[in-house]
Each structure stands twice: as C-alpha cells, then as structure tokens.
C-alpha cells in the first residue's frame, strides 16, 4: 500500500512531490558517469546518497556534495558480481545512512564483440555485472525495505539496446541481452513488491556521452556519428538528460508509477533518422 494519500494530492504543490529531503538512496556504479550524475541530482533535491562502486575513489566532485547540499553522503568500494563483496558494501552503506528509502542500479559494462567473435570471459562478466549485479542489488534493497516496513522506490538502468535495437556499426548482442533482462525484471518485481508499497521501474537511455561511450571517439568515430545522426533529436545524450527521470521515479511524484520502462533516447527507440 502506498504511503501517499491520494485524496490529499490536490492540496500538494506539484513541485513539492519531487522533494527527496529526509530520504536516503543507494546507487551502484555511482562513482562516475550516469551514476554520479544521478547521485548529484538526488543530493540537489535533498536526498542522502550511499554509493557502491568498484573504483577506489569516486570523481572528486563527489566529496563536495555533502557540504554543498547539506545531505549525508557515503562512498564504499564493492563489486556487484561477487555476493560477499556486494552484501558487505550494502551493509556498510546501510550502517552509514541508518535507513534507505530506495535506490538506483547504475553499475554496468558494455561488451562490443559480435557474436562470431565473442569471448566467454567478457560475455560472462557483461551478464554478471548487468544482470546478476542488478538483480541482487534489487533483492538487498527490497529485503531491507520490507524488513524495516518502509515503502520506497527502486530504479534500474536498462538501455535502448534492451528493446531489441540493432546497431549495425556496433554489434553487441550480449550487452543487448543483459539490458533486456534488466528491463524484464521490472514488471515481475513491481507485481511482487507492490503489496509492500515498493515501486520498481527502469530507464532505457539512448546513446549517453559517458566514459564508456567516449572511448569510441577515436578509431570508432563512425559509431558515435551513427548514434548522433540516427537520433531524431540529432544529438548524443548527456547524463543530465537522465537525472530528472531518475529523480521523478524515486520521488512521491511517481507514487502511482510502477512496472514501467521509461525511454530517454532522443527518439532513437522510435527508429533511426539517418537518411
């Protein structure tokens, strides 16, 4: 059952429903890229943030968020592909924050190999990070929310590639399959956890300029051009294009939204605009 009283919503200023004050959120992969941009956005709206990432240290700006936005922040190293590492990092995060009200699973990697050139180890790691890492993080978050009798929101980062989207200049079927699996978790988990007032949604970004995509600037420049020219809006996305949607889904503004996959692609999911 939702903690939001529907009968009172007409008296609440709509912008107030986006407020994340007095709430804490866990972010995997939040040390840089999309995950960090979302952590910063949550902090701007008053939410506390606990980040789990494989990097020893987050980007430098992370250390300024607590003072700038007067929120609680915590960073710890952890690997979402190892149960002991993830559960230990989750426990440290929970201890530091005291309470969690939801989270974002942004840890992910991209494997670019075509099927006929696929490497077993890279394929296995892609699936372990993107699928198992997401699934187990969602389990830990849901378990905490249920045990603490606290309603909340869980958001997963999927991808436009999870829509069965084929990019001829960048075959990456294992990555596509992993993100389709993330998207596929949302409906069943929304159904399973709705009775506890826990909402589960995903976001499917298009081509977002992060270090993962920036590595294609050199010899694979044609790949970036394909994404840029293919999107109907004729540009690549930036992490900040995703943060309003993440904050919406984590906030009470999305109190009646669960089981949904939100496409933020510049229109790429609708079809290529390349002539």
C-alpha positions in Angstrom: 0.0 0.0 0.0 1.3 3.4 -1.0 2.3 5.9 1.8 0.9 8.7 -0.3 -2.7 9.6 0.4 -4.4 10.1 -3.0 -7.1 12.2 -1.5 -4.6 14.8 -0.3 -2.7 15.2 -3.6 -4.8 18.0 -4.9 -3.7 20.1 -2.0 0.1 19.4 -2.5 2.1 21.7 -4.7 3.3 19.6 -7.6 6.9 20.6 -7.2 6.9 19.6 -3.6 6.3 16.0 -4.6 9.7 15.8 -6.2 11.4 16.7 -2.8 13.8 14.0 -1.6 14.6 15.5 1.8 14.9 13.1 4.7 15.3 10.2 2.4 18.4 8.1 1.6 19.2 6.3 -1.6 21.7 3.6 -2.6 23.4 3.9 -6.0 25.6 1.2 -7.5 28.1 2.4 -10.1 27.7 5.9 -8.7 31.3 6.9 -8.6 31.3 8.4 -12.1 29.3 8.7 -15.3 25.5 8.3 -15.2 25.5 7.0 -11.6 27.4 10.0 -10.3 25.2 12.5 -12.2 22.1 10.9 -10.6 23.8 11.0 -7.2 24.4 14.7 -7.6 20.8 15.3 -8.7 19.4 13.4 -5.7 21.5 15.5 -3.4 20.3 18.7 -5.1 16.8 17.6 -4.1 17.8 17.0 -0.5 18.3 13.2 -0.6 21.2 11.4 1.1 23.3 9.1 -1.1 25.3 6.0 -0.5 27.4 4.9 -3.4 28.9 1.4 -4.2 31.5 1.3 -7.0 34.5 -0.8 -8.0 36.7 2.3 -8.2 38.9 3.1 -5.1 37.7 6.7 -5.2 34.8 8.5 -6.8 35.2 11.5 -9.0 36.5 14.5 -7.0 33.2 16.4 -7.1 31.5 13.6 -5.0 33.4 14.8 -1.9 31.8 18.3 -2.2 28.1 17.1 -2.3 27.6 16.8 1.4 28.6 20.4 2.2 27.1 21.9 -0.9 23.6 20.4 -0.5 23.6 19.7 3.3 22.9 15.9 2.8 24.5 12.8 4.1 26.9 11.0 1.7 28.8 7.8 1.8 31.1 6.0 -0.6 32.4 2.5 -0.4 34.1 0.1 -2.7 32.3 -3.1 -3.8 31.9 -5.4 -6.7 28.3 -6.3 -7.7 29.4 -9.5 -9.3 30.6 -11.1 -6.0 27.9 -11.8 -3.4 30.2 -11.3 -0.4 31.6 -8.0 -1.7 28.2 -6.6 -2.6 26.5 -7.7 0.6 29.3 -6.3 2.7 29.2 -3.0 0.8 25.5 -2.8 1.2 25.8 -3.5 4.9 28.4 -0.7 5.3 26.1 1.7 3.3 23.1 0.9 5.4 25.1 1.4 8.6 26.4 4.7 7.4 23.0 6.0 6.3 20.9 4.4 9.0 17.9 3.9 6.7 17.4 3.5 2.9 14.3 4.6 1.0 15.2 3.1 -2.3 18.0 3.0 -4.9 19.3 3.1 -8.4 21.2 0.3 -10.0 23.6 2.0 -12.4 26.5 -0.3 -12.4 27.0 -1.7 -15.9 29.6 -2.5 -18.6 29.4 -2.7 -22.3 30.8 -5.6 -24.4 31.2 -4.7 -28.1 32.0 -8.0 -29.6 29.9 -9.5 -32.4 28.6 -13.0 -31.8 31.1 -14.8 -34.0 34.0 -13.1 -32.2 32.5 -13.4 -28.7 34.9 -14.0 -25.8 33.5 -16.3 -23.0 35.0 -14.3 -20.1 33.9 -10.9 -21.4 30.4 -12.2 -22.1 30.1 -13.8 -18.7 31.3 -10.6 -17.0 28.8 -8.5 -19.0 26.0 -10.7 -17.9 27.2 -10.9 -14.3 27.6 -7.1 -13.9 24.5 -6.0 -15.8 22.0 -8.8 -14.8 23.1 -10.6 -11.6 24.5 -7.4 -10.1 21.3 -5.5 -10.8 19.1 -8.4 -9.6 21.0 -8.9 -6.3 21.1 -5.2 -5.5 17.4 -5.0 -6.0 17.0 -8.0 -3.7 19.0 -6.4 -0.9 17.1 -3.1 -1.3 13.7 -4.8 -1.3 14.6 -7.0 1.6 15.7 -4.0 3.7 12.5 -2.1 2.8 10.3 -5.0 3.7 12.1 -5.7 6.9 12.1 -2.1 8.0 8.4 -1.7 6.9 9.5 1.2 4.8 8.0 1.9 1.4 10.3 3.0 -1.3 11.3 3.1 -5.0 13.9 1.0 -6.9 15.1 2.2 -10.3 17.2 0.2 -12.7 19.2 1.5 -15.7 18.4 -0.6 -18.7 19.2 0.6 -22.3 17.6 1.3 -25.6 19.6 -1.7 -26.7 17.4 -3.8 -24.4 14.5 -3.0 -26.7 15.9 -5.4 -29.3 17.6 -2.4 -31.0 20.2 -3.3 -33.6 23.2 -1.0 -34.2 25.0 -2.3 -37.4 28.2 -0.3 -36.6 28.4 -1.7 -33.0 27.1 -5.3 -32.7 26.8 -6.1 -29.0 24.2 -8.9 -28.6 25.4 -9.9 -25.1 25.0 -6.4 -23.9 21.6 -6.1 -25.6 20.5 -9.3 -23.9 21.7 -8.2 -20.5 19.8 -4.9 -20.7 16.7 -6.7 -22.0 17.0 -8.9 -18.9 17.1 -5.7 -16.7 14.0 -4.4 -18.4 12.4 -7.8 -18.0 12.8 -7.7 -14.2 10.7 -4.6 -13.7 7.2 -6.0 -14.4 7.5 -9.1 -12.3 9.2 -7.3 -9.4 6.7 -4.5 -9.5 4.0 -7.1 -9.2 5.7 -9.0 -6.4 6.7 -6.0 -4.3 3.7 -3.7 -4.8 2.0 -5.2 -1.8 4.8 -3.7 0.4 4.4 -0.3 -1.2 7.7 -0.7 -3.1 7.7 0.6 -6.7 10.1 -0.8 -9.3 10.8 0.9 -12.6 13.6 1.1 -15.2 15.0 3.8 -17.5 16.3 2.9 -21.0 18.7 5.6 -22.1 19.8 6.1 -25.7 23.4 7.0 -26.5 24.7 8.9 -23.5 28.1 10.5 -23.6 30.0 8.9 -20.7 33.5 7.5 -20.5 32.1 4.2 -21.8 30.9 5.9 -25.0 33.7 8.4 -25.2 36.2 5.6 -25.8 34.7 5.4 -29.3 35.8 8.9 -30.2 38.9 7.6 -31.9 39.0 4.7 -34.3 35.3 4.1 -33.9 34.2 7.6 -34.5 31.7 6.2 -37.1 29.8 4.6 -34.2 29.3 7.9 -32.5 28.3 9.6 -35.7 25.7 6.8 -36.3 24.1 7.4 -32.9 24.2 11.2 -33.3 22.8 11.2 -36.8 20.4 8.4 -36.1 18.5 10.0 -33.1 15.6 12.1 -34.3 16.8 14.9 -32.0 20.2 14.8 -33.8 22.5 14.7 -30.8 24.0 12.4 -28.2 22.6 12.5 -24.7 24.4 13.6 -21.6 24.0 12.1 -18.1 22.0 15.1 -17.0 19.3 14.2 -19.6 18.5 11.2 -17.4 18.6 12.7 -14.0 15.1 14.3 -14.0 13.6 11.0 -14.8 15.5 9.2 -12.1 14.5 11.8 -9.5 10.9 11.6 -10.7 10.8 7.8 -10.3 12.4 7.9 -6.8 10.1 10.7 -5.6 6.5 10.8 -4.5 5.8 12.5 -7.9 5.8 8.9 -9.2 3.6 7.4 -6.4 1.4 5.7 -9.0 4.1 4.6 -11.3 5.5 1.1 -11.1 6.4 -1.6 -13.6 7.3 0.9 -16.2 10.3 1.3 -18.5 11.0 5.0 -19.4 12.7 5.6 -22.7 15.0 8.6 -22.7 16.7 8.2 -26.1 16.4 11.3 -28.1 13.9 9.4 -30.1 16.3 6.6 -31.1 13.9 3.9 -30.0 11.4 5.1 -32.5 13.7 4.4 -35.4 16.8 5.9 -37.0 16.5 9.3 -38.6 19.5 8.6 -40.8 18.7 9.4 -44.5 
